[in-house]
C-alpha cells in the first residue's frame, strides 16, 4: 500500500473505521461546536479528539499539530476580539492602550475551539485513512467515479511533488549544487527546481489520463469496480448513528438556549 497524503498506517480501531464515518465526524463535531452558543463544547470535543488520537497511536503528532495552530490563532484572535471588539462591555483587564473585554474574549475562545475541532478531526481522518480507501468509500456511497478520481488525484498532488522535489534536490546535491545555507542561497537553489517538478507533474497527469482512457475508465453502461474493498461494520453504523444523534441534540439545545427556554 503506497503512502499518500498524511496517512500513517497504525492498524488501530480509528484506522479500521469506515472513512465515511470519519467524514461524518468532521461535519457533525465541527458544526456542533460552531452552532453551540458557548465555547465549552468546542474544547470538550477537542479533548475527545485527544483521546481518539491516543487510541490511534498518534497522540504526540496530534498534540504537536494542535499546539502549532492553537498558539498563533489564539494570540491573533485575543488581540483582535479580546482587545478591540465593538461588543466589549465588561472589562477584564486594562492595559492602558486597550482594555480586555469579556465579550470579545468569549467570542475569540469560541472561534478557536471551533477551528481546532474542524482541524483536529480532519487531521485524524487524513492520518488514519488510506487515500484509496477514502475515494472507494465515496464512490461506494454513490459518488461519480470520475469525481472520486479527481479527489484522489488532488490529494496526491502535493505528496508526489514533494517526492519529485526530494529526488531532484538529491540529484543537484550530487552535482555539487548548494541547497543549504542562507535564505537567499536556498531560494536560488529551489527556484530552478519548480520548472522540472511542475513539468513532470503535468506529464504524469497526461500519461495517467491516457492510461485510464485505454482501460475504459468512465464508460457508461459498465459496472465500475474498485481495487480497494471498503466494508461497513456494525460499529461503523453505531458510530454514525451516535454522531448524527449528537449533532441533532446539540442543534435542539442550541435553539432552545437562543430562545432563552433553557
C-alpha angles and dihedrals in degrees: 000000000000119000111243134169113346096321114145113189107225104147092227129148088259090051092051093049117111110264092230090061089055091050089051088050092054093053099036095047095038095047091045090056090046100051097039109101096225133053098234096085093056093056091043089056091048088053089053089050089055088056090049090050090052090051089050091050092243101106096121095047092043093050091050091049094049094045091049090058099033099060101053094037093047094048093047096048094043089053094047102035102023096050106025108025112132088219092065112120106143112065116217098175137000115219095176096241091053142359125238107231127205096221094051092045092053091048091049091050090050093052092048092049092049093048092048090050093054094041095044095048091046091049092053091048094050095045096046100040127076107226094229090052091050093053091044090053091049093050091045088055090058105276118144109261090229090057089047091053090048090055091047092049092047093051091049097048097085097044091047092050090047091053092048091047090052093049093048091046091053090049091052091047089053088054092052098258111150112234098167136063129060125013092256094050091050091049091051089051098045101041093068088052093064094072097055092041094052094043093049090049091052091047091051091049091052093048091047091051092051090049092052091047093052090050092053097250111180097011110157120238094029122105109241120227132199133216092215116067117214120195132191113220129195090255089054090054091048092049091048092050091048092051092051092046090048092052093047091049092050090047092052093045091047092052092048091049092051090050088050091237091128 
